[in-house]
């Protein structure tokens, strides 16, 4: 069957600012930063610079507190946060007008939210702030777990200590996880285990995680490697006097017969937190959070609707990272997200009406599937500028689409446990890799149809076994449907296995040999960024 032909769209308006981005990178390949800031035209450059100053103000407020300075000297991974401004430059490469503002507003608030999480973490940390009373009101929560079971607590805080130490650090600097991976392997962990739980375990073994909280809740997130790491981390927490609850989401999470078990496990987790924190579940607080969760779901679906048109506005890695923060890490608990959503929505509508584009030409519409490499997640922005390939959405953003019960009634109080279980089952790192053939394969083609996509970029995380068994089926079904399928392998957190450029080379090779196309901007086909943050 012939491949589906993409509808090419060109930008009739003159592109403002630079069009060749290769000269922004150092020619010797030894610098950790860009040679200079990108010129985006006067208005957009001034806006971009203003947002850069805003980021610096967030960092300045953070380091103004002595306990945070102490943490910078205590924890090895804290040095990675020097690269926060450079991370923003990677996400805004080539962006103008509304997409630039959407990216800045979304990511700036993510930075602010992470800074707040770190401030709370170090406040209660026994090694830095050591605020014992505050620590008693904290619950350590799994990095990859939904915080839905915390939605009904007013005073007790969910602390996702692995988010800044592992997840964010690897976004900031590509080499951040290597030391901890090596530490874990020195203690006997196999080398083919997923680097994410391996890094988390290495952080714990190396005594490089903050210690605080009245208790901890871990979740059987994505794979056997994650569960193995959780078990060892729980043992370490037990040595620190912090008891751990294992919240086990069903593997067949789309089946009706597992939902009662899942709801009962949520009840048990809430009871566990109540017993150790001393705070009772507040239904008024829960339903307030549920209303914000529903608002988040509606907004995400509307953004995806716009992305299914010829003029998407909120796409790529920033769409994924903002949704990760809002949907999983926040889960309706913060009243600060809805106003940010409203600002983004206004810009999305404005950009759509103006037919704003992110590159001079859109050649292909792409669904990004699989688990992306943390150290090269900004590649999605590169795809737009270099090849005119538009990453409409990614697998980790295609999460909950249900509206949960958000009015306080006796019936809804019972339903709430099932809703929280559903949210937990459909968290970003497991709702596609678990649940069977339909959620991983069949629904991919449904999304391609809904989003008018002619291409799928399949991230092939070499340490993740979930996608490997489906490789041949995905290839065969893509051909039957006339969809271009680009396989790009990586090792999630470890660039020593697959470098950033080798990742780009896989995509470059497909575009040149299969698609027979030339890049929009050949100066960034090969980027000397091996030593860059």
BELWOSUL-V393426 format. One record per helix or strand. SS is the DSSP state (H for helix, E for strand). FROM is the first residue (numbers start at 1). LEN is the number of residues. Records with the same first field share a line. If there is no record, write none. Layout:
# BELWOSUL-V393426
SS->FROM-LEN + FROM-LEN
This chain:
# BELWOSUL-V393426
E->9-2 + 138-4 + 157-3 + 215-5 + 243-5 + 361-2 + 364-6 + 389-6 + 455-7 + 484-7
H->22-3 + 42-22 + 66-9 + 76-16 + 97-28 + 132-4 + 148-3 + 161-12 + 178-9 + 195-11 + 224-16 + 256-22 + 283-25 + 316-15 + 337-18 + 374-3 + 379-9 + 395-3 + 410-16 + 437-14 + 468-14 + 500-14 + 522-3
